[in-house]
Amino acid sequence: MPNPGLTPGSMFLSEYAMKSKYSIFSLLRNSLSYHQNWERKWRSPDPKPAYDVIIIGGGGHGLATAYYLARQHGITNVAVLEKSWLGGGNTGRNTTIVRSNYLLNESAAMYDHAIDLWENLSQELNYNVMFSPRGVLHLAHNVHDMQEIGRRGNSNYINDVDAEFITPDQIKTMVPIINLNCRYPVMGGVLQRRGGTARHDAVAWGYARAADSLGVDIIQNCEVTGFDIKKGVIKGVKTNRGVIKAGKVGVVTAGHSGVLADMAGMRLPIESTPLQAFVSEPLKPIIDIVVMSNTIHAYVSQSDKGELVFGGSSDPYVSYSQRGAFNQLEHVVGPLVELYPIFSRLRMMRQWGGTVDVTLDRSPIVSKSPVKNLFFNVGWGTGGFKATPGSGHVFAASLASGEMHPIAAPFSIDRHYTGALIDEAAAAAVAH
């Protein structure tokens, strides 16, 4: 229920206090104590006996949902339950790419809604999420690739998603280090200038701080072990810290969504696989755009620290592993060295994996469930980070009203039984 004590005036004062707390003057003041006296960004409360809404999953999507529930719908009696630490799952294990140039109408609506929110998110949260619209360039290496980017680019144009066709000479100007005439000849590309990158940790921290300031309880080290369901209606959740009652429950658990669904007595049309990534040693700026190659399924960008961030396709087996492996390193690095010979002298620093939950059509499930008042926002596969603000925004609206937001409605779980799939599996060539 909306908090009757949350008035526009009190919300303004809360936002003013937060902005003054993190102003340039507070930065200078705390520098005198070697930054040892900063307040915690969010509280660590014990769970209450009951909440209006419980969000399971303390990643970007879950925290964004909690924030928008409080900020836009006045529902502040909300708990975010995270079994480990905040942002320790896929939010902290991705390659930070943001784009919306998907083929199908439903996907374009969801991801472009997210881009609209990304563009003002730092101002909205008063927290620098380091969104950098440096552009995302998809390369084409053969006739099929050229046909694919043509089809997708025209679809983007129809859906008011920005897309530009780029010639090899233009690509060489934008990415001077690229080798156009290698084993994977570059025939052209499609560019989305509004795309780019953001800082994954900052997104989680920004949403967490903003949600906490509005009264949301963020409870870490609180693992959900089951659901309290009576006569087909959700009544609460069972955790390692006791039973917590709830009017509504939203499951936003990325790679472990199938585990949570099993606890509720259902099976989702989802498989979980590892997705690996790695970073190089820091370099001076050499690439100021995100470059993705669909045929070889590898992509690269450069972080603000100078590290080159590499990634590829998800592993071809089902697993909950969060480890890296040499086979994927070889699969990605070999073709990248062909395209960018300068990379052959790089030293790799870190390699890691995340667990992604993938649906049959490579589109998410944002939906009601057969259990009344139990909602799922899962199945984002390898492309969840870019959707974070849009996903949280429409899921919060759905939880608040009890009916799915128009942007979320096509992503119902029922599409897997009716055949109304949103099949991005091959349509966008690469799902990241």
C-alpha positions as MATLAB code, in Angstrom:
seq = 'MPNPGLTPGSMFLSEYAMKSKYSIFSLLRNSLSYHQNWERKWRSPDPKPAYDVIIIGGGGHGLATAYYLARQHGITNVAVLEKSWLGGGNTGRNTTIVRSNYLLNESAAMYDHAIDLWENLSQELNYNVMFSPRGVLHLAHNVHDMQEIGRRGNSNYINDVDAEFITPDQIKTMVPIINLNCRYPVMGGVLQRRGGTARHDAVAWGYARAADSLGVDIIQNCEVTGFDIKKGVIKGVKTNRGVIKAGKVGVVTAGHSGVLADMAGMRLPIESTPLQAFVSEPLKPIIDIVVMSNTIHAYVSQSDKGELVFGGSSDPYVSYSQRGAFNQLEHVVGPLVELYPIFSRLRMMRQWGGTVDVTLDRSPIVSKSPVKNLFFNVGWGTGGFKATPGSGHVFAASLASGEMHPIAAPFSIDRHYTGALIDEAAAAAVAH';
ca = [
       0.000    0.000    0.000;
       1.190    3.581   -0.530;
       2.851    5.139    2.481;
       0.408    7.798    3.797;
       3.300    9.723    5.343;
       5.171   10.097    2.054;
       4.178   13.515    0.724;
       5.753   15.455   -2.166;
       7.266   17.818    0.393;
       8.863   15.039    2.417;
      10.195   13.406   -0.751;
      11.750   16.738   -1.810;
      13.399   17.172    1.587;
      14.710   13.602    1.468;
      16.215   14.162   -1.983;
      17.676   17.534   -0.918;
      19.283   15.962    2.139;
      20.767   13.158    0.045;
      22.197   15.589   -2.508;
      23.754   17.792    0.171;
      25.213   14.714    1.896;
      27.081   13.784   -1.295;
      28.042   17.270   -2.455;
      31.522   18.587   -3.268;
      31.596   20.127    0.229;
      31.045   16.764    1.929;
      33.772   15.286   -0.281;
      36.232   17.944    0.889;
      35.147   17.600    4.523;
      35.596   13.824    4.539;
      38.971   14.066    2.844;
      40.300   15.612    6.069;
      39.582   12.308    7.868;
      40.998   10.165    5.025;
      37.411    9.237    4.068;
      36.950    7.114    7.196;
      33.724    8.765    8.375;
      31.361    8.351    5.451;
      27.932    7.070    6.408;
      26.797    3.759    4.977;
      25.004    4.184    1.666;
      22.102    2.024    2.819;
      20.893    0.464    6.057;
      21.213   -3.205    6.997;
      17.924   -3.768    8.846;
      16.536   -6.979   10.242;
      13.496   -8.302    8.358;
      10.088   -7.083    9.468;
       7.365   -9.688   10.053;
       5.514   -8.553    6.906;
       5.824   -6.328    3.818;
       3.472   -5.144    1.114;
       5.949   -6.342   -1.528;
       9.002   -8.592   -1.320;
      11.556   -8.582   -4.136;
      13.763  -11.686   -4.249;
      17.127  -10.803   -5.776;
      19.394   -7.882   -4.905;
      20.807   -7.254   -8.355;
      20.183   -4.328  -10.667;
      16.701   -5.409  -11.797;
      15.496   -6.167   -8.276;
      16.850   -2.936   -6.800;
      15.456   -0.904   -9.697;
      12.046   -2.482   -9.130;
      12.142   -1.581   -5.440;
      13.222    1.982   -6.210;
      10.455    2.617   -8.737;
       7.851    1.049   -6.438;
       8.767    3.616   -3.798;
       9.547    6.581   -6.040;
       6.720    6.391   -8.561;
       4.029    4.370   -6.813;
       4.495    5.388   -3.175;
       4.849    1.759   -2.042;
       7.658    1.941    0.514;
       6.888   -1.079    2.714;
       9.147   -3.142    0.451;
      11.973   -5.583    1.170;
      14.719   -6.687   -1.212;
      16.064  -10.087   -0.140;
      19.550  -11.052   -1.316;
      21.090  -14.381   -0.369;
      24.659  -13.056   -0.512;
      25.860   -9.498   -1.081;
      24.168   -6.775   -3.057;
      25.070   -6.870   -6.742;
      27.159  -10.017   -6.304;
      25.408  -11.985   -9.028;
      25.142  -11.146  -12.712;
      25.019   -7.405  -12.042;
      28.677   -7.551  -11.053;
      29.642  -10.204  -13.627;
      28.664   -8.705  -16.980;
      30.442   -6.637  -19.625;
      28.351   -3.471  -19.072;
      27.071   -3.019  -22.641;
      23.920   -0.956  -23.206;
      22.003   -1.013  -26.505;
      18.461   -1.356  -27.840;
      18.887   -2.301  -31.537;
      16.934   -5.548  -31.389;
      14.893   -6.759  -34.340;
      11.413   -7.431  -32.995;
       8.905   -4.784  -31.933;
       8.439   -6.088  -28.407;
      12.178   -6.211  -27.716;
      12.774   -2.774  -29.227;
      10.063   -1.291  -26.984;
      11.565   -2.784  -23.819;
      15.200   -1.991  -24.495;
      14.606    1.475  -25.942;
      12.524    2.312  -22.872;
      15.603    1.344  -20.875;
      17.842    3.601  -23.022;
      15.503    6.534  -22.330;
      15.974    5.939  -18.601;
      19.732    5.306  -18.872;
      20.258    8.740  -20.376;
      19.116   10.531  -17.199;
      19.770    7.831  -14.607;
      22.735    9.532  -12.915;
      20.630   12.652  -12.372;
      17.619   10.604  -11.274;
      19.602    8.708   -8.624;
      22.078   11.499   -7.818;
      24.736    8.853   -8.332;
      27.149    8.641  -11.244;
      26.382    5.338  -12.959;
      28.994    6.285  -15.573;
      26.662    5.805  -18.525;
      28.789    6.444  -21.624;
      26.843    6.611  -24.935;
      29.974    5.961  -26.959;
      28.087    3.935  -29.577;
      27.743    0.213  -30.324;
      28.966   -1.030  -33.721;
      27.999   -4.443  -35.128;
      30.353   -5.719  -37.838;
      29.325   -7.719  -40.907;
      31.799  -10.269  -42.324;
      29.817  -11.967  -45.094;
      26.719  -11.633  -47.261;
      24.475  -13.153  -44.603;
      25.731  -10.633  -42.035;
      25.037   -7.766  -44.433;
      21.498   -9.035  -44.976;
      20.995   -9.401  -41.235;
      22.138   -5.890  -40.338;
      20.063   -4.517  -43.196;
      16.963   -6.251  -41.947;
      17.587   -5.254  -38.337;
      18.563   -1.688  -39.192;
      15.367   -1.161  -41.180;
      13.335   -2.658  -38.345;
      15.064   -0.304  -35.908;
      14.172    2.641  -38.158;
      10.502    1.625  -38.152;
      10.560    1.405  -34.342;
      12.321    4.782  -33.930;
      15.489    3.075  -32.685;
      18.564    4.819  -34.055;
      20.630    2.825  -36.560;
      23.206    3.866  -39.179;
      24.769    1.701  -41.885;
      28.549    2.123  -41.907;
      30.995    1.379  -44.732;
      34.377   -0.315  -44.204;
      36.164    3.013  -44.716;
      34.012    4.659  -42.075;
      34.694    1.747  -39.722;
      38.435    2.165  -40.251;
      38.131    5.838  -39.378;
      36.192    5.058  -36.210;
      38.374    2.071  -35.192;
      41.888    2.699  -36.619;
      43.345   -0.445  -35.018;
      41.030   -2.806  -36.928;
      42.260   -5.052  -39.765;
      39.569   -4.946  -42.442;
      41.124   -7.601  -44.707;
      41.815  -10.445  -42.344;
      40.439  -13.958  -42.026;
      37.120  -12.277  -41.153;
      36.889   -9.477  -43.771;
      34.807   -6.495  -42.679;
      32.131   -5.717  -45.287;
      30.203   -3.109  -43.317;
      28.421   -2.499  -40.058;
      25.431   -0.995  -38.293;
      25.935    1.613  -35.581;
      23.686    2.642  -32.705;
      25.079    5.916  -31.385;
      22.820    5.969  -28.305;
      24.292    2.677  -27.132;
      27.412    2.356  -25.004;
      28.403    1.205  -21.541;
      27.660    1.902  -17.874;
      29.367    0.951  -14.619;
      27.628   -2.173  -13.327;
      28.515   -1.763   -9.624;
      27.484    1.880   -9.645;
      24.070    0.954  -11.042;
      23.418   -1.436   -8.139;
      24.772    0.982   -5.537;
      22.868    3.945   -6.964;
      19.534    2.139   -6.983;
      20.195    0.667   -3.536;
      20.985    4.025   -1.971;
      18.023    5.730   -3.600;
      15.600    2.942   -2.624;
      16.892    2.904    0.953;
      16.426    6.665    1.255;
      12.743    6.152    0.389;
      12.259    3.520    3.119;
      12.924    0.249    1.285;
      14.595   -2.459    3.421;
      17.594   -4.057    1.701;
      18.364   -7.308    3.515;
      21.571   -9.098    2.556;
      22.585  -12.637    3.558;
      18.919  -13.592    3.557;
      18.398  -16.719    1.447;
      14.904  -17.699    0.365;
      14.311  -21.406    1.081;
      10.655  -21.689    0.102;
       7.296  -20.006   -0.337;
       4.225  -19.841    1.892;
       1.406  -20.573   -0.548;
      -2.175  -21.238    0.560;
      -5.003  -22.100   -1.842;
      -3.003  -20.848   -4.795;
      -2.198  -17.461   -3.269;
       1.241  -16.298   -2.110;
       1.306  -15.393    1.575;
       5.015  -14.918    2.168;
       8.471  -16.410    1.822;
      10.534  -18.768    3.952;
      14.106  -17.687    4.562;
      17.135  -18.621    6.629;
      16.069  -15.709    8.863;
      12.506  -16.874    9.359;
       9.173  -16.573    7.551;
       8.344  -13.142    6.150;
       4.782  -12.432    5.075;
       4.037  -10.463    1.931;
       1.076   -9.225   -0.095;
       2.997   -9.641   -3.359;
       6.307  -11.281   -4.265;
       8.499  -10.548   -7.267;
      11.206  -13.059   -8.232;
      14.194  -11.378   -9.919;
      16.944  -13.972   -9.534;
      18.691  -14.198  -12.908;
      20.512  -17.524  -13.354;
      18.758  -19.207  -10.426;
      15.188  -18.398  -11.448;
      14.472  -22.062  -12.143;
      15.430  -22.957   -8.574;
      12.977  -20.399   -7.155;
      10.226  -21.529   -9.520;
      10.716  -25.127   -8.367;
      10.193  -23.985   -4.772;
       6.817  -22.583   -5.870;
       5.862  -25.883   -7.508;
       6.307  -24.864  -11.137;
       8.815  -25.327  -13.917;
       9.930  -22.439  -16.087;
      10.899  -22.922  -19.766;
      14.459  -21.899  -18.886;
      17.973  -23.352  -18.873;
      20.936  -21.899  -17.001;
      24.374  -21.740  -18.593;
      27.680  -20.003  -17.803;
      28.646  -16.813  -19.624;
      32.317  -15.852  -19.481;
      34.204  -12.595  -19.876;
      37.726  -11.303  -19.283;
      39.740   -8.091  -19.124;
      43.239   -7.120  -20.177;
      45.875   -5.027  -18.510;
      45.170   -1.258  -18.648;
      46.163    0.599  -21.804;
      46.072    4.134  -23.059;
      42.828    4.846  -24.980;
      42.817    2.896  -28.247;
      39.133    2.155  -28.857;
      36.346    4.566  -27.905;
      33.362    2.533  -29.106;
      31.872   -0.896  -28.397;
      32.574   -3.230  -31.337;
      30.621   -6.478  -31.679;
      31.205   -9.186  -34.270;
      28.237  -11.462  -34.810;
      29.829  -14.179  -36.929;
      32.651  -14.885  -34.512;
      30.464  -13.922  -31.527;
      33.035  -11.733  -29.818;
      32.979   -8.142  -28.684;
      35.311   -5.586  -27.114;
      35.168   -2.234  -25.361;
      37.605   -0.226  -23.259;
      36.782    0.678  -19.676;
      37.449    4.029  -18.045;
      40.406    2.399  -16.283;
      41.929    1.486  -19.648;
      41.231   -2.251  -19.472;
      39.920   -3.939  -22.593;
      36.759   -5.879  -21.792;
      36.164   -8.993  -23.922;
      33.244  -11.366  -24.131;
      31.617  -13.948  -26.351;
      28.785  -16.445  -26.419;
      27.479  -18.400  -23.459;
      28.925  -21.862  -22.885;
      27.233  -24.692  -24.819;
      26.300  -26.686  -21.708;
      23.922  -26.362  -18.779;
      25.594  -25.429  -15.494;
      25.438  -23.125  -12.478;
      29.196  -22.602  -12.633;
      30.656  -19.104  -12.244;
      34.142  -20.026  -13.419;
      36.129  -19.147  -16.489;
      37.585  -21.755  -18.825;
      40.362  -21.767  -21.432;
      38.162  -23.057  -24.246;
      36.063  -19.880  -24.226;
      39.171  -17.729  -23.923;
      40.572  -19.350  -27.060;
      37.223  -19.075  -28.865;
      37.078  -15.300  -28.315;
      40.712  -14.218  -28.363;
      41.711  -16.037  -31.585;
      39.328  -14.134  -33.882;
      39.856  -10.874  -31.987;
      43.599  -11.041  -32.655;
      42.775  -11.453  -36.357;
      40.604   -8.324  -36.298;
      42.882   -6.322  -33.989;
      46.504   -7.529  -34.402;
      47.668   -5.109  -31.706;
      45.859   -7.274  -29.126;
      48.349  -10.127  -29.635;
      50.752   -8.455  -27.208;
      48.227   -7.948  -24.436;
      48.349   -9.651  -21.067;
      45.012  -10.831  -19.713;
      44.359  -10.014  -16.060;
      41.045  -11.534  -15.012;
      38.552  -14.070  -16.281;
      35.207  -14.912  -14.712;
      31.794  -16.395  -15.382;
      28.189  -15.609  -14.568;
      25.118  -17.833  -14.602;
      22.511  -16.745  -17.146;
      18.984  -18.116  -17.492;
      18.020  -18.536  -21.125;
      14.561  -19.092  -22.600;
      13.728  -20.869  -25.845;
      13.268  -17.604  -27.749;
      16.057  -15.717  -25.946;
      13.588  -13.161  -24.591;
      12.808  -12.606  -20.904;
       9.812  -13.687  -18.864;
       8.169  -10.686  -17.173;
       4.921  -12.143  -16.048;
       2.333  -13.203  -13.559;
       2.518  -16.843  -12.502;
      -0.086  -19.536  -11.775;
       0.263  -18.546   -8.095;
      -1.735  -15.386   -7.426;
       0.394  -12.336   -6.517;
       3.626  -14.166   -7.380;
       5.402  -12.466  -10.299;
       8.553  -13.365  -12.232;
      11.073  -11.075  -13.956;
      13.647  -13.573  -15.208;
      15.128  -15.228  -18.293;
      17.094  -12.223  -19.538;
      19.845  -14.534  -20.707;
      22.984  -12.724  -21.816;
      21.358   -9.306  -22.266;
      19.922   -8.375  -18.893;
      22.216   -5.542  -17.810;
      21.236   -3.197  -20.631;
      17.562   -3.526  -19.696;
      18.033   -2.776  -15.979;
      16.168    0.549  -15.654;
      13.446   -0.347  -18.146;
      12.898   -3.766  -16.607;
      12.661   -2.369  -13.084;
      10.369    0.434  -14.201;
       7.768   -1.732  -15.949;
       7.980   -4.520  -13.349;
       7.343   -2.037  -10.536;
       4.287   -0.734  -12.367;
       3.057   -4.309  -12.834;
       3.494   -5.175   -9.156;
       1.815   -1.950   -8.057;
      -1.282   -2.431  -10.217;
      -1.449   -6.221  -10.264;
      -1.661   -6.121  -14.068;
       1.285   -6.301  -16.445;
       2.563   -3.031  -17.887;
       1.915   -2.779  -21.670;
       5.645   -3.023  -22.441;
       5.928   -6.132  -20.233;
       2.707   -7.836  -21.331;
       4.136   -9.570  -24.456;
       6.788  -11.251  -22.294;
       4.243  -13.385  -20.450;
       5.198  -16.948  -19.575;
       2.105  -18.040  -21.521;
       3.764  -17.297  -24.865;
       5.704  -20.550  -24.576;
       2.395  -22.433  -24.626;
       0.447  -20.305  -27.112;
       3.310  -20.053  -29.602;
       3.439  -16.223  -29.547;
       7.207  -16.266  -29.102;
       9.435  -13.184  -29.270;
      12.158  -15.034  -31.091;
      15.385  -13.054  -30.796;
      17.457  -16.262  -30.847;
      18.612  -15.720  -34.414;
      16.907  -12.424  -35.229;
      19.449  -10.151  -33.596;
      22.342  -12.523  -34.313;
      23.908  -11.905  -30.927;
      21.854  -11.643  -27.761;
      24.239   -9.533  -25.683;
];
